Amino acid sequence: MKTFLVAHAPTSVQRLEDLAKLAFGFGDPVKGLIVTKPSGAAAQIGVPEVAKEAYKLNKVFLVLPDIDDAIELFEPDAVFTVSREYGEKVKALEPGEVTFLIVGASEPGLSKLEASKGRPVYPEGVEGEIGPIAAAAVLLAGLR
């Protein structure tokens, strides 16, 4: 099983670096980080820094124009999108051989159209908004 964290549309260097820490530090089954549609400081400063860290750690790191490009390239069996607004509450993800967990890496998160690129989910048992990084961490923990 291979799982990839997908950070969609990051604009903040800090948020991109935090998502990279999650993806690179999580261990199995997370194989790496895919960034789609980066802009601003995240594209200019964050992407090169994260690429350097990925190389040092021998982790997968790709930057692609959009979510559809990532799906076309990897052909994942399971695609989940993290969305408190549009997602169903789940205890755990049902992974495929190749799984994507797509996170909106800028405010306000994924749009309805972006969330529909996969199965919109949000961790069960969470009462308030915990943010995309924490939600992704809870969902990834359920894969172990």
C-alpha positions as CSV (number, residue, x, y, z in Angstrom):
1,M,0.0,0.0,0.0
2,K,1.2,3.5,-0.9
3,T,-0.3,6.6,0.4
4,F,0.5,10.1,-0.8
5,L,-0.5,13.3,0.9
6,V,-1.6,15.9,-1.7
7,A,-1.3,19.6,-0.7
8,H,-3.5,21.6,-3.0
9,A,-3.0,25.3,-3.7
10,P,-0.6,26.2,-1.0
11,T,0.3,29.9,-0.6
12,S,2.0,29.8,2.8
13,V,5.5,28.6,3.2
14,Q,4.8,27.5,6.8
15,R,1.7,25.5,5.9
16,L,3.6,23.8,3.0
17,E,6.5,23.0,5.4
18,D,4.1,21.6,8.0
19,L,2.4,19.3,5.5
20,A,5.8,18.2,4.3
21,K,6.8,17.3,7.9
22,L,3.6,15.3,8.2
23,A,4.2,13.4,4.9
24,F,7.9,12.8,5.4
25,G,7.8,12.1,9.1
26,F,4.8,9.8,9.2
27,G,6.5,6.7,7.9
28,D,4.6,3.8,6.3
29,P,2.3,3.8,4.6
30,V,2.9,7.5,3.6
31,K,5.4,7.5,0.7
32,G,5.6,11.3,0.0
33,L,4.0,14.6,-0.8
34,I,2.5,15.9,-4.0
35,V,1.9,19.6,-4.3
36,T,-0.6,20.8,-6.8
37,K,-1.1,24.4,-7.9
38,P,1.3,26.2,-5.6
39,S,1.5,30.0,-5.7
40,G,3.0,33.0,-4.0
41,A,5.7,32.4,-1.4
42,A,4.9,28.7,-1.1
43,A,5.8,28.3,-4.8
44,Q,8.9,30.5,-4.7
45,I,10.4,29.7,-1.3
46,G,8.5,26.7,0.1
47,V,8.7,24.3,-2.8
48,P,12.6,24.5,-3.1
49,E,13.0,24.0,0.6
50,V,10.6,21.1,0.7
51,A,12.3,19.6,-2.4
52,K,15.7,19.8,-0.6
53,E,14.3,18.1,2.5
54,A,12.6,15.3,0.4
55,Y,15.9,14.6,-1.3
56,K,17.7,14.3,2.0
57,L,15.1,11.9,3.3
58,N,14.7,9.9,0.1
59,K,11.0,10.7,-0.1
60,V,8.7,11.3,-3.1
61,F,8.1,14.9,-3.8
62,L,6.3,16.2,-6.9
63,V,4.9,19.5,-8.0
64,L,2.1,19.4,-10.5
65,P,-0.3,21.9,-12.1
66,D,-3.5,20.6,-10.6
67,I,-5.3,17.7,-8.8
68,D,-6.4,16.1,-12.1
69,D,-2.7,15.9,-13.2
70,A,-1.8,14.0,-10.0
71,I,-4.7,11.6,-10.4
72,E,-3.9,11.0,-14.1
73,L,-0.2,10.4,-13.4
74,F,-0.6,8.0,-10.4
75,E,-4.0,6.5,-11.1
76,P,-4.8,6.0,-7.4
77,D,-7.3,3.3,-6.4
78,A,-8.7,5.5,-3.6
79,V,-8.9,9.3,-3.5
80,F,-10.0,11.1,-0.3
81,T,-10.4,14.8,0.1
82,V,-10.3,16.4,3.5
83,S,-13.3,18.7,3.9
84,R,-15.2,19.5,7.1
85,E,-17.9,21.3,5.1
86,Y,-18.5,18.7,2.4
87,G,-17.1,15.5,3.9
88,E,-18.7,12.6,5.7
89,K,-17.4,11.7,9.2
90,V,-15.3,8.6,9.1
91,K,-13.5,6.6,11.7
92,A,-10.9,5.3,9.3
93,L,-10.0,5.4,5.6
94,E,-10.5,2.4,3.4
95,P,-7.2,2.6,1.4
96,G,-6.4,1.1,-2.0
97,E,-3.1,-0.1,-3.3
98,V,-2.4,3.6,-4.1
99,T,-4.2,6.1,-2.0
100,F,-4.4,9.9,-2.2
101,L,-5.3,12.1,0.8
102,I,-5.9,15.6,-0.7
103,V,-5.8,18.6,1.7
104,G,-6.6,22.2,0.8
105,A,-3.4,23.9,1.8
106,S,-4.8,27.4,1.8
107,E,-7.8,29.1,3.4
108,P,-10.7,28.4,3.1
109,G,-9.7,24.8,2.1
110,L,-11.0,22.8,-0.8
111,S,-13.9,24.1,-2.8
112,K,-16.9,21.9,-3.5
113,L,-15.6,21.1,-6.9
114,E,-12.1,20.2,-5.6
115,A,-13.6,18.2,-2.7
116,S,-15.6,16.2,-5.3
117,K,-12.3,15.0,-7.0
118,G,-12.4,12.2,-4.4
119,R,-14.5,11.0,-1.5
120,P,-14.9,14.0,0.9
121,V,-14.1,12.9,4.4
122,Y,-13.5,14.4,7.9
123,P,-12.4,12.6,11.0
124,E,-15.2,11.3,13.3
125,G,-15.1,12.5,16.9
126,V,-13.8,15.9,16.1
127,E,-16.2,18.6,17.4
128,G,-14.8,21.8,15.9
129,E,-12.5,22.9,13.2
130,I,-9.0,21.5,13.8
131,G,-7.5,22.6,10.5
132,P,-6.4,20.7,7.5
133,I,-3.0,19.5,8.8
134,A,-4.5,18.1,12.1
135,A,-7.4,16.5,10.2
136,A,-5.0,14.8,7.7
137,A,-2.9,13.5,10.6
138,V,-5.9,12.0,12.3
139,L,-7.0,10.3,9.1
140,L,-3.5,9.0,8.3
141,A,-3.2,7.6,11.8
142,G,-6.3,5.4,11.0
143,L,-4.3,3.8,8.2
144,R,-1.9,2.1,10.6
